């Protein structure tokens, strides 16, 4: 929890909104609240690494083609179309001293829609020899409704901010006046392909600035 005591630099915290409080001592706290959303993903983008090697270049290329065909076959069983399967990287490494193999690296991107169990889908790709998973990124609709989670996280953030304000005021021996300024920052889920994608979490930060009254 971030705690800031602001006396003469309030304008830096809340801008012009509360610049009129510059002549008052104030106390500022930020409370954090999190909540798990019921928004679930059904569509995913998967990046597969399909790397092969052989002492002969032609054999390495044949192996690469075979792996790609098997991946394509598996993806289509899961509902993908040709347009959903894209070769995003193809790289051939020639033999070097200490490594006599031709190595072919392939990165294949696949879009899968309406997937009930993404782990089972991943397992089918992992059964293909030479295939590993680079990332799995859930795709959430822009119309997804996070409002229930936001309300829950907001309530927690406000409660935390109030509790911290009371505790801080008591610790420094002052009384809390009326709230002079309240702001909110909502952090929605973002996905990079390496996180846990089974659930989505919303985080809300609420900053509250109170007038600080010295005890007589």
GIFENWO-V62903 format. One record per helix or strand of 2 or more residues. SS is the DSSP state (A for helix, B for strand). FROM is the first residue (numbers start at 1). LEN is the number of residues. If there is no record, write none. Layout:
ss:SS from:FROM len:LEN
ss:SS from:FROM len:LEN
This chain:
ss:B from:2 len:5
ss:A from:10 len:14
ss:B from:26 len:12
ss:B from:43 len:8
ss:B from:52 len:3
ss:A from:57 len:21
ss:A from:82 len:3
ss:B from:85 len:9
ss:B from:102 len:11
ss:A from:118 len:9
ss:B from:131 len:9
ss:A from:147 len:26
ss:B from:174 len:14
ss:B from:200 len:15
